[in-house]
C-alpha cells in the first residue's frame, strides 16, 4: 500500500481532478479509488501484541476529504459523499484468502476490505461518520471467524 | 505488446492399456507449452486493474487425431507475487509485480490433472488470474464476472488458434480444437468464476459449447445457478478457507430450478482434505510464498481437531492423496461429460473410489437428469409432508420432529439453530446474496424402533424398472443427542408392491453416507447430505413394475436423528 500511495496516488489524483491535498473537485470515483487517496489520520492505536492467525495488532483510521459533488460508485450504486473514512487493521500477515474479508465497527460491516501489497494491513471504507467514535471496537471477519483488534478506537490519539 | 513464451516439453506417458480407473494415464504422449500476451493484456469490464493473458497448455504431442476437446482451468485467489525463494519467500498482493518481485504461477498448480487428461486426448489450458486476485475485493461480486470474461477471452484466443496460422503456436492447433466440446474447472473463487462463465457464454449466444462445469472447493458469493450442463462440485471437509463449503449451493440450487433439466449433477465430499492443497503452488512443501495449510493456519485451535488437525490419529490426507481425489473425480467427470466415455458408476457412487483417488474416505451425491429420475418426494414445502411429489400420501409414525428446515420461508433458515452456519453448509449465508435460502431438508428423529416414514406411490407411477436405484440424500444430525457420538446411523428401506409383497434393504449394507460427522473444532463436525443409493436389484422378490410404497424403517438403532432430502428413483 505504501508504494501505491507514494507513486500511483499522485498520478491518479491528477487524472481525477483532485487537488494536491487530496480533495476532489466533484469527481466520479470508483470504490477502488478510495484506497489510493491520501487521508488524514484521525485515530490510531499503538498495540504491538499480535492476536489471532493474522497477528492483528492495531488500527488506523484516516479521513478522506472529498470535494462537494463527488460521486462514488459503491456496489453498482452511485452515492454522493463529502467525506469517507478508511479503516485499516495492522497485523503480521493477512494471508490472501478466497473467502471475503469483512472489517466491522461495533458489529456493523464496512464496505469490502482489501489487503495491502505487503499483506501486513487490511483496509475498508465507510461513509458513515457515526461509526467512528471513541470506544468503538474494530474486528476482522472471514465468515464466522472473527478477530477483534485489541484496542478500541480513541479519537484524537494522533500526535 | 504481444509477448511470447513457449516451453515445449515432451512428457512420455507410458502407453498402457486403458484401465477402468479414470485417473490413470492414457495412451497418448503429452506436450506442454505456455503462452502469454503480457501481464496487462486484458481488462475485464469495469474492473479496476489489468489482468494477464497467460496460459499453460497440456495437449497430445501428436495432434493428428484431432480435433480434441478443450478444458479450461482457472485458479482461485492467492498471493500474486513473491520475493525470495520458492522454498521460503514472502508473498505480496499487487499486479503487475514490482521488480524484484516475481509472479506466483498459480496457474501451474493443476499440472497433475492436466497432464493425465491430455494423455487421453484433451487440450487442457490453465490460465493465470493474478491481475484479478490483486483487485477483486474492490468489486462487488468479488471478481466473478471478471473471471468469466477472462475465460471467454482465452476461448476467443483458442478459437483463433484453431482457425488461423500465427500466434504463439503458429499453425499447430489449426483445426485441432473442438470448441463444441468445452469443459471448465475453477478452484475457489475460480469456482464461481466458471459458473458465471457458463452464464456469460450463454448470454453471448453460446459461441462455445460448454458441456461440463467443475467448481473445486468453490465460493458461491452471489448464488448464480446453472442448468442443462453437467455439474460436479468437489468439497473438502477440512477446508479452512471456504470453511462453510458454500459451493454446495451450486448443486442444491440447480436441482429443480428448471423443468426437464437434461444434465447430471454431482458433489464429492472429500474427508480430510483442505482448501489449498489441490493446487501444488499453494502447497507450502512445493511452493512456500503465500502458501499455508489453510485448516491449521486459519482455524483457531483447528490443529487440535482429531479429524482435520495435527493430533496423532488425525484423518488428514497428504497433499498427494488430496490431489488424487481431484485427479480421479475431475477425470471421470470430464471424460464422461466432455469426452463421451462412461464413468457414471464412479460419479454416482455405484462404484467405489478408483485407485487414483488414493483414499476411499469420500462421499458423493448424484442428481440424475430429469428424464433419468422419478422424484418420489422432493421435500420442498410443508405440503410435501402429507402429499408427495408423485401425488401419493406421505405419513409418519413416531417421528419427532417431523418438519422441513433450511428452504424457503416459513421454514426456519437453518436446521441446526444453535450451531454455526459453517457446520451446516446447505444453509450457509452467501456474502452477496444474503437473503437467498438454502436446501429444504426433512428434519426427522426417533426414539422407538417402530418409527417409520412412508411414501405411497400412486397407481401408474409404480413401474420403476427403467431405473437402477432408489436414492435419497441424508446426513446424521450431530447436534441431536439421540445420535450416539461417533457411531454411524442406520435404517432399513422397504419397497412394497401392489400385491403386498415387500423387500427390505439395510442402508448400512449398501452405503456409508450415514457416518457420524467427525471433528470437534470450530467448523466441524458438519452436516452434509450425501446420496444413499440402493440398487433396485437389492429389492428381491417383489414386482418392480408396480411399486406401491417406499418406507423408511428406523429400526436399526434405538434412537437417532437425520436430515433427509431428494427421495427418487433414478438411473
Interface residues (C-beta under 8 A of the other chain):
Chain A: X3 X30 X31 X32 X35 X52 X53 X75 X76 X95 X96 X97 X98 X99 X100 X101 X112 X113 X114 X115 X116 X117 X118 X119 X142 X143 X144 X145
Chain B: X48 X49 X76 X77 X78 X79 X80 X91 X92 X93 X94 X98 X133 X135 X137 X138 X139 X140 X142 X188 X189 X219 X221 X241 X242 X243 X244 X275 X290 X292 X294 X297 X298 X299 X300 X420 X421 X422 X428 X431 X522
